[in-house]
Amino acid sequence: MKLKTLLVKRLKKSLKLKTLFCKKLKRIRKIKALLAKKIKRLKD
C-alpha cells in the first residue's frame, strides 16, 4: 500500500510540473507572436 501511495504522489507531482511547463510554453509563444507583430509594424 505504501508503495502505491508513493507512486500516486509522484505521478501527481509530475502532472503538476507538466501543466506548469505547458502554461509557460504557451506564454512564451504568445510573447514571441506579439514581438513578431511589433517588428513587422516597425518594418512597414
PDBQT receptor file of N, H, CA, C and O in Angstrom, charges set to zero:
ATOM      1  N   MET A   1       0.828  -1.221   0.000  1.00  0.00    +0.000 N 
ATOM      2  CA  MET A   1       0.000   0.000   0.000  1.00  0.00    +0.000 C 
ATOM      3  C   MET A   1       0.857   1.264   0.000  1.00  0.00    +0.000 C 
ATOM      4  O   MET A   1       0.583   2.223  -0.721  1.00  0.00    +0.000 OA
ATOM      5  N   LYS A   2       1.887   1.237   0.818  1.00  0.00    +0.000 N 
ATOM      6  H   LYS A   2       2.109   0.458   1.404  1.00  0.00    +0.000 HD
ATOM      7  CA  LYS A   2       2.725   2.443   0.895  1.00  0.00    +0.000 C 
ATOM      8  C   LYS A   2       3.375   2.762  -0.446  1.00  0.00    +0.000 C 
ATOM      9  O   LYS A   2       3.445   3.920  -0.858  1.00  0.00    +0.000 OA
ATOM     10  N   LEU A   3       3.847   1.717  -1.119  1.00  0.00    +0.000 N 
ATOM     11  H   LEU A   3       3.789   0.776  -0.785  1.00  0.00    +0.000 HD
ATOM     12  CA  LEU A   3       4.482   1.919  -2.421  1.00  0.00    +0.000 C 
ATOM     13  C   LEU A   3       3.498   2.555  -3.408  1.00  0.00    +0.000 C 
ATOM     14  O   LEU A   3       3.852   3.462  -4.162  1.00  0.00    +0.000 OA
ATOM     15  N   LYS A   4       2.275   2.067  -3.386  1.00  0.00    +0.000 N 
ATOM     16  H   LYS A   4       1.988   1.330  -2.774  1.00  0.00    +0.000 HD
ATOM     17  CA  LYS A   4       1.250   2.578  -4.301  1.00  0.00    +0.000 C 
ATOM     18  C   LYS A   4       1.007   4.066  -4.054  1.00  0.00    +0.000 C 
ATOM     19  O   LYS A   4       0.949   4.852  -5.001  1.00  0.00    +0.000 OA
ATOM     20  N   THR A   5       0.865   4.454  -2.787  1.00  0.00    +0.000 N 
ATOM     21  H   THR A   5       0.912   3.816  -2.018  1.00  0.00    +0.000 HD
ATOM     22  CA  THR A   5       0.601   5.865  -2.476  1.00  0.00    +0.000 C 
ATOM     23  C   THR A   5       1.780   6.729  -2.918  1.00  0.00    +0.000 C 
ATOM     24  O   THR A   5       1.587   7.843  -3.406  1.00  0.00    +0.000 OA
ATOM     25  N   LEU A   6       2.995   6.219  -2.749  1.00  0.00    +0.000 N 
ATOM     26  H   LEU A   6       3.152   5.314  -2.352  1.00  0.00    +0.000 HD
ATOM     27  CA  LEU A   6       4.180   6.967  -3.185  1.00  0.00    +0.000 C 
ATOM     28  C   LEU A   6       4.149   7.182  -4.689  1.00  0.00    +0.000 C 
ATOM     29  O   LEU A   6       4.432   8.277  -5.176  1.00  0.00    +0.000 OA
ATOM     30  N   LEU A   7       3.805   6.135  -5.416  1.00  0.00    +0.000 N 
ATOM     31  H   LEU A   7       3.576   5.245  -5.020  1.00  0.00    +0.000 HD
ATOM     32  CA  LEU A   7       3.739   6.242  -6.875  1.00  0.00    +0.000 C 
ATOM     33  C   LEU A   7       2.684   7.259  -7.299  1.00  0.00    +0.000 C 
ATOM     34  O   LEU A   7       2.906   8.076  -8.192  1.00  0.00    +0.000 OA
ATOM     35  N   VAL A   8       1.533   7.188  -6.637  1.00  0.00    +0.000 N 
ATOM     36  H   VAL A   8       1.352   6.524  -5.911  1.00  0.00    +0.000 HD
ATOM     37  CA  VAL A   8       0.453   8.131  -6.966  1.00  0.00    +0.000 C 
ATOM     38  C   VAL A   8       0.907   9.567  -6.714  1.00  0.00    +0.000 C 
ATOM     39  O   VAL A   8       0.667  10.462  -7.524  1.00  0.00    +0.000 OA
ATOM     40  N   LYS A   9       1.572   9.768  -5.565  1.00  0.00    +0.000 N 
ATOM     41  H   LYS A   9       1.767   9.041  -4.907  1.00  0.00    +0.000 HD
ATOM     42  CA  LYS A   9       2.061  11.118  -5.243  1.00  0.00    +0.000 C 
ATOM     43  C   LYS A   9       3.034  11.603  -6.303  1.00  0.00    +0.000 C 
ATOM     44  O   LYS A   9       2.992  12.758  -6.726  1.00  0.00    +0.000 OA
ATOM     45  N   ARG A  10       3.916  10.695  -6.728  1.00  0.00    +0.000 N 
ATOM     46  H   ARG A  10       3.950   9.757  -6.384  1.00  0.00    +0.000 HD
ATOM     47  CA  ARG A  10       4.906  11.067  -7.732  1.00  0.00    +0.000 C 
ATOM     48  C   ARG A  10       4.239  11.424  -9.060  1.00  0.00    +0.000 C 
ATOM     49  O   ARG A  10       4.620  12.389  -9.722  1.00  0.00    +0.000 OA
ATOM     50  N   LEU A  11       3.241  10.632  -9.435  1.00  0.00    +0.000 N 
ATOM     51  H   LEU A  11       2.932   9.848  -8.897  1.00  0.00    +0.000 HD
ATOM     52  CA  LEU A  11       2.521  10.890 -10.680  1.00  0.00    +0.000 C 
ATOM     53  C   LEU A  11       1.837  12.257 -10.633  1.00  0.00    +0.000 C 
ATOM     54  O   LEU A  11       1.896  13.029 -11.589  1.00  0.00    +0.000 OA
ATOM     55  N   LYS A  12       1.191  12.538  -9.505  1.00  0.00    +0.000 N 
ATOM     56  H   LYS A  12       1.144  11.910  -8.728  1.00  0.00    +0.000 HD
ATOM     57  CA  LYS A  12       0.503  13.822  -9.367  1.00  0.00    +0.000 C 
ATOM     58  C   LYS A  12       1.498  14.976  -9.472  1.00  0.00    +0.000 C 
ATOM     59  O   LYS A  12       1.215  16.001 -10.092  1.00  0.00    +0.000 OA
ATOM     60  N   LYS A  13       2.662  14.795  -8.860  1.00  0.00    +0.000 N 
ATOM     61  H   LYS A  13       2.892  13.962  -8.356  1.00  0.00    +0.000 HD
ATOM     62  CA  LYS A  13       3.684  15.838  -8.906  1.00  0.00    +0.000 C 
ATOM     63  C   LYS A  13       4.144  16.079 -10.336  1.00  0.00    +0.000 C 
ATOM     64  O   LYS A  13       4.248  17.225 -10.775  1.00  0.00    +0.000 OA
ATOM     65  N   SER A  14       4.419  14.998 -11.063  1.00  0.00    +0.000 N 
ATOM     66  H   SER A  14       4.334  14.068 -10.706  1.00  0.00    +0.000 HD
ATOM     67  CA  SER A  14       4.891  15.146 -12.438  1.00  0.00    +0.000 C 
ATOM     68  C   SER A  14       3.805  15.772 -13.316  1.00  0.00    +0.000 C 
ATOM     69  O   SER A  14       4.114  16.552 -14.217  1.00  0.00    +0.000 OA
ATOM     70  N   LEU A  15       2.546  15.438 -13.063  1.00  0.00    +0.000 N 
ATOM     71  H   LEU A  15       2.295  14.804 -12.332  1.00  0.00    +0.000 HD
ATOM     72  CA  LEU A  15       1.450  16.041 -13.830  1.00  0.00    +0.000 C 
ATOM     73  C   LEU A  15       1.401  17.542 -13.594  1.00  0.00    +0.000 C 
ATOM     74  O   LEU A  15       1.219  18.322 -14.528  1.00  0.00    +0.000 OA
ATOM     75  N   LYS A  16       1.567  17.943 -12.319  1.00  0.00    +0.000 N 
ATOM     76  H   LYS A  16       1.714  17.309 -11.561  1.00  0.00    +0.000 HD
ATOM     77  CA  LYS A  16       1.562  19.367 -11.994  1.00  0.00    +0.000 C 
ATOM     78  C   LYS A  16       2.688  20.073 -12.724  1.00  0.00    +0.000 C 
ATOM     79  O   LYS A  16       2.496  21.152 -13.285  1.00  0.00    +0.000 OA
ATOM     80  N   LEU A  17       3.863  19.461 -12.715  1.00  0.00    +0.000 N 
ATOM     81  H   LEU A  17       4.019  18.585 -12.259  1.00  0.00    +0.000 HD
ATOM     82  CA  LEU A  17       5.021  20.049 -13.388  1.00  0.00    +0.000 C 
ATOM     83  C   LEU A  17       4.756  20.158 -14.887  1.00  0.00    +0.000 C 
ATOM     84  O   LEU A  17       5.101  21.160 -15.514  1.00  0.00    +0.000 OA
ATOM     85  N   LYS A  18       4.150  19.132 -15.449  1.00  0.00    +0.000 N 
ATOM     86  H   LYS A  18       3.871  18.318 -14.940  1.00  0.00    +0.000 HD
ATOM     87  CA  LYS A  18       3.861  19.146 -16.891  1.00  0.00    +0.000 C 
ATOM     88  C   LYS A  18       2.910  20.279 -17.250  1.00  0.00    +0.000 C 
ATOM     89  O   LYS A  18       3.128  20.991 -18.230  1.00  0.00    +0.000 OA
ATOM     90  N   THR A  19       1.849  20.446 -16.451  1.00  0.00    +0.000 N 
ATOM     91  H   THR A  19       1.672  19.867 -15.655  1.00  0.00    +0.000 HD
ATOM     92  CA  THR A  19       0.888  21.508 -16.742  1.00  0.00    +0.000 C 
ATOM     93  C   THR A  19       1.548  22.871 -16.623  1.00  0.00    +0.000 C 
ATOM     94  O   THR A  19       1.302  23.758 -17.440  1.00  0.00    +0.000 OA
ATOM     95  N   LEU A  20       2.396  23.040 -15.595  1.00  0.00    +0.000 N 
ATOM     96  H   LEU A  20       2.595  22.319 -14.932  1.00  0.00    +0.000 HD
ATOM     97  CA  LEU A  20       3.108  24.305 -15.428  1.00  0.00    +0.000 C 
ATOM     98  C   LEU A  20       3.987  24.564 -16.642  1.00  0.00    +0.000 C 
ATOM     99  O   LEU A  20       4.032  25.684 -17.152  1.00  0.00    +0.000 OA
ATOM    100  N   PHE A  21       4.686  23.531 -17.108  1.00  0.00    +0.000 N 
ATOM    101  H   PHE A  21       4.650  22.621 -16.694  1.00  0.00    +0.000 HD
ATOM    102  CA  PHE A  21       5.578  23.660 -18.257  1.00  0.00    +0.000 C 
ATOM    103  C   PHE A  21       4.796  24.051 -19.509  1.00  0.00    +0.000 C 
ATOM    104  O   PHE A  21       5.228  24.909 -20.279  1.00  0.00    +0.000 OA
ATOM    105  N   CYS A  22       3.632  23.407 -19.705  1.00  0.00    +0.000 N 
ATOM    106  H   CYS A  22       3.281  22.710 -19.080  1.00  0.00    +0.000 HD
ATOM    107  CA  CYS A  22       2.796  23.732 -20.871  1.00  0.00    +0.000 C 
ATOM    108  C   CYS A  22       2.332  25.177 -20.814  1.00  0.00    +0.000 C 
ATOM    109  O   CYS A  22       2.337  25.870 -21.831  1.00  0.00    +0.000 OA
ATOM    110  N   LYS A  23       1.932  25.640 -19.632  1.00  0.00    +0.000 N 
ATOM    111  H   LYS A  23       1.928  25.077 -18.805  1.00  0.00    +0.000 HD
ATOM    112  CA  LYS A  23       1.484  27.019 -19.481  1.00  0.00    +0.000 C 
ATOM    113  C   LYS A  23       2.617  27.976 -19.831  1.00  0.00    +0.000 C 
ATOM    114  O   LYS A  23       2.398  28.978 -20.512  1.00  0.00    +0.000 OA
ATOM    115  N   LYS A  24       3.826  27.671 -19.366  1.00  0.00    +0.000 N 
ATOM    116  H   LYS A  24       4.004  26.857 -18.813  1.00  0.00    +0.000 HD
ATOM    117  CA  LYS A  24       4.980  28.524 -19.658  1.00  0.00    +0.000 C 
ATOM    118  C   LYS A  24       5.240  28.568 -21.151  1.00  0.00    +0.000 C 
ATOM    119  O   LYS A  24       5.504  29.634 -21.707  1.00  0.00    +0.000 OA
ATOM    120  N   LEU A  25       5.167  27.414 -21.804  1.00  0.00    +0.000 N 
ATOM    121  H   LEU A  25       4.953  26.548 -21.352  1.00  0.00    +0.000 HD
ATOM    122  CA  LEU A  25       5.404  27.350 -23.245  1.00  0.00    +0.000 C 
ATOM    123  C   LEU A  25       4.386  28.205 -23.991  1.00  0.00    +0.000 C 
ATOM    124  O   LEU A  25       4.745  28.953 -24.900  1.00  0.00    +0.000 OA
ATOM    125  N   LYS A  26       3.122  28.095 -23.609  1.00  0.00    +0.000 N 
ATOM    126  H   LYS A  26       2.830  27.488 -22.870  1.00  0.00    +0.000 HD
ATOM    127  CA  LYS A  26       2.075  28.882 -24.262  1.00  0.00    +0.000 C 
ATOM    128  C   LYS A  26       2.345  30.367 -24.092  1.00  0.00    +0.000 C 
ATOM    129  O   LYS A  26       2.199  31.143 -25.037  1.00  0.00    +0.000 OA
ATOM    130  N   ARG A  27       2.740  30.766 -22.878  1.00  0.00    +0.000 N 
ATOM    131  H   ARG A  27       2.858  30.137 -22.110  1.00  0.00    +0.000 HD
ATOM    132  CA  ARG A  27       3.005  32.173 -22.607  1.00  0.00    +0.000 C 
ATOM    133  C   ARG A  27       4.175  32.658 -23.465  1.00  0.00    +0.000 C 
ATOM    134  O   ARG A  27       4.127  33.754 -24.023  1.00  0.00    +0.000 OA
ATOM    135  N   ILE A  28       5.223  31.840 -23.569  1.00  0.00    +0.000 N 
ATOM    136  H   ILE A  28       5.262  30.950 -23.115  1.00  0.00    +0.000 HD
ATOM    137  CA  ILE A  28       6.392  32.212 -24.372  1.00  0.00    +0.000 C 
ATOM    138  C   ILE A  28       5.977  32.377 -25.833  1.00  0.00    +0.000 C 
ATOM    139  O   ILE A  28       6.416  33.311 -26.505  1.00  0.00    +0.000 OA
ATOM    140  N   ARG A  29       5.138  31.475 -26.318  1.00  0.00    +0.000 N 
ATOM    141  H   ARG A  29       4.782  30.716 -25.772  1.00  0.00    +0.000 HD
ATOM    142  CA  ARG A  29       4.684  31.563 -27.717  1.00  0.00    +0.000 C 
ATOM    143  C   ARG A  29       3.893  32.850 -27.936  1.00  0.00    +0.000 C 
ATOM    144  O   ARG A  29       4.055  33.515 -28.959  1.00  0.00    +0.000 OA
ATOM    145  N   LYS A  30       3.039  33.199 -26.976  1.00  0.00    +0.000 N 
ATOM    146  H   LYS A  30       2.907  32.658 -26.145  1.00  0.00    +0.000 HD
ATOM    147  CA  LYS A  30       2.247  34.431 -27.089  1.00  0.00    +0.000 C 
ATOM    148  C   LYS A  30       3.166  35.637 -27.170  1.00  0.00    +0.000 C 
ATOM    149  O   LYS A  30       2.987  36.511 -28.019  1.00  0.00    +0.000 OA
ATOM    150  N   ILE A  31       4.154  35.679 -26.277  1.00  0.00    +0.000 N 
ATOM    151  H   ILE A  31       4.299  34.969 -25.588  1.00  0.00    +0.000 HD
ATOM    152  CA  ILE A  31       5.090  36.800 -26.248  1.00  0.00    +0.000 C 
ATOM    153  C   ILE A  31       5.854  36.878 -27.568  1.00  0.00    +0.000 C 
ATOM    154  O   ILE A  31       6.042  37.963 -28.117  1.00  0.00    +0.000 OA
ATOM    155  N   LYS A  32       6.294  35.726 -28.075  1.00  0.00    +0.000 N 
ATOM    156  H   LYS A  32       6.141  34.844 -27.629  1.00  0.00    +0.000 HD
ATOM    157  CA  LYS A  32       7.030  35.708 -29.346  1.00  0.00    +0.000 C 
ATOM    158  C   LYS A  32       6.161  36.237 -30.481  1.00  0.00    +0.000 C 
ATOM    159  O   LYS A  32       6.624  37.001 -31.329  1.00  0.00    +0.000 OA
ATOM    160  N   ALA A  33       4.895  35.822 -30.486  1.00  0.00    +0.000 N 
ATOM    161  H   ALA A  33       4.519  35.202 -29.797  1.00  0.00    +0.000 HD
ATOM    162  CA  ALA A  33       3.981  36.279 -31.535  1.00  0.00    +0.000 C 
ATOM    163  C   ALA A  33       3.804  37.800 -31.456  1.00  0.00    +0.000 C 
ATOM    164  O   ALA A  33       3.812  38.487 -32.477  1.00  0.00    +0.000 OA
ATOM    165  N   LEU A  34       3.643  38.315 -30.230  1.00  0.00    +0.000 N 
ATOM    166  H   LEU A  34       3.636  37.757 -29.401  1.00  0.00    +0.000 HD
ATOM    167  CA  LEU A  34       3.480  39.758 -30.057  1.00  0.00    +0.000 C 
ATOM    168  C   LEU A  34       4.720  40.493 -30.546  1.00  0.00    +0.000 C 
ATOM    169  O   LEU A  34       4.615  41.510 -31.232  1.00  0.00    +0.000 OA
ATOM    170  N   LEU A  35       5.881  39.983 -30.194  1.00  0.00    +0.000 N 
ATOM    171  H   LEU A  35       5.965  39.157 -29.637  1.00  0.00    +0.000 HD
ATOM    172  CA  LEU A  35       7.132  40.615 -30.625  1.00  0.00    +0.000 C 
ATOM    173  C   LEU A  35       7.243  40.595 -32.146  1.00  0.00    +0.000 C 
ATOM    174  O   LEU A  35       7.654  41.587 -32.749  1.00  0.00    +0.000 OA
ATOM    175  N   ALA A  36       6.886  39.494 -32.762  1.00  0.00    +0.000 N 
ATOM    176  H   ALA A  36       6.552  38.688 -32.272  1.00  0.00    +0.000 HD
ATOM    177  CA  ALA A  36       6.942  39.387 -34.225  1.00  0.00    +0.000 C 
ATOM    178  C   ALA A  36       6.034  40.432 -34.865  1.00  0.00    +0.000 C 
ATOM    179  O   ALA A  36       6.417  41.065 -35.849  1.00  0.00    +0.000 OA
ATOM    180  N   LYS A  37       4.838  40.616 -34.315  1.00  0.00    +0.000 N 
ATOM    181  H   LYS A  37       4.527  40.101 -33.516  1.00  0.00    +0.000 HD
ATOM    182  CA  LYS A  37       3.907  41.614 -34.852  1.00  0.00    +0.000 C 
ATOM    183  C   LYS A  37       4.503  43.016 -34.741  1.00  0.00    +0.000 C 
ATOM    184  O   LYS A  37       4.426  43.802 -35.685  1.00  0.00    +0.000 OA
ATOM    185  N   LYS A  38       5.094  43.325 -33.593  1.00  0.00    +0.000 N 
ATOM    186  H   LYS A  38       5.156  42.686 -32.827  1.00  0.00    +0.000 HD
ATOM    187  CA  LYS A  38       5.688  44.639 -33.385  1.00  0.00    +0.000 C 
ATOM    188  C   LYS A  38       6.817  44.880 -34.372  1.00  0.00    +0.000 C 
ATOM    189  O   LYS A  38       6.933  45.968 -34.936  1.00  0.00    +0.000 OA
ATOM    190  N   ILE A  39       7.645  43.873 -34.581  1.00  0.00    +0.000 N 
ATOM    191  H   ILE A  39       7.551  42.989 -34.123  1.00  0.00    +0.000 HD
ATOM    192  CA  ILE A  39       8.766  44.013 -35.518  1.00  0.00    +0.000 C 
ATOM    193  C   ILE A  39       8.236  44.243 -36.926  1.00  0.00    +0.000 C 
ATOM    194  O   ILE A  39       8.773  45.069 -37.664  1.00  0.00    +0.000 OA
ATOM    195  N   LYS A  40       7.189  43.522 -37.302  1.00  0.00    +0.000 N 
ATOM    196  H   LYS A  40       6.753  42.851 -36.702  1.00  0.00    +0.000 HD
ATOM    197  CA  LYS A  40       6.606  43.692 -38.640  1.00  0.00    +0.000 C 
ATOM    198  C   LYS A  40       6.103  45.122 -38.802  1.00  0.00    +0.000 C 
ATOM    199  O   LYS A  40       6.315  45.741 -39.844  1.00  0.00    +0.000 OA
ATOM    200  N   ARG A  41       5.445  45.643 -37.784  1.00  0.00    +0.000 N 
ATOM    201  H   ARG A  41       5.273  45.140 -36.937  1.00  0.00    +0.000 HD
ATOM    202  CA  ARG A  41       4.914  47.005 -37.858  1.00  0.00    +0.000 C 
ATOM    203  C   ARG A  41       6.038  48.000 -38.024  1.00  0.00    +0.000 C 
ATOM    204  O   ARG A  41       5.921  48.954 -38.793  1.00  0.00    +0.000 OA
ATOM    205  N   LEU A  42       7.120  47.786 -37.313  1.00  0.00    +0.000 N 
ATOM    206  H   LEU A  42       7.214  47.011 -36.688  1.00  0.00    +0.000 HD
ATOM    207  CA  LEU A  42       8.263  48.697 -37.413  1.00  0.00    +0.000 C 
ATOM    208  C   LEU A  42       8.862  48.650 -38.815  1.00  0.00    +0.000 C 
ATOM    209  O   LEU A  42       9.278  49.678 -39.350  1.00  0.00    +0.000 OA
ATOM    210  N   LYS A  43       8.906  47.467 -39.406  1.00  0.00    +0.000 N 
ATOM    211  H   LYS A  43       8.568  46.632 -38.971  1.00  0.00    +0.000 HD
ATOM    212  CA  LYS A  43       9.477  47.322 -40.748  1.00  0.00    +0.000 C 
ATOM    213  C   LYS A  43       8.582  47.986 -41.794  1.00  0.00    +0.000 C 
ATOM    214  O   LYS A  43       9.085  48.574 -42.752  1.00  0.00    +0.000 OA
ATOM    215  N   ASP A  44       7.279  47.899 -41.623  1.00  0.00    +0.000 N 
ATOM    216  H   ASP A  44       6.870  47.421 -40.845  1.00  0.00    +0.000 HD
ATOM    217  CA  ASP A  44       6.333  48.514 -42.574  1.00  0.00    +0.000 C 
ATOM    218  C   ASP A  44       6.393  49.983 -42.437  1.00  0.00    +0.000 C 
ATOM    219  O   ASP A  44       5.681  50.698 -43.142  1.00  0.00    +0.000 OA
TER     220      ASP A  44
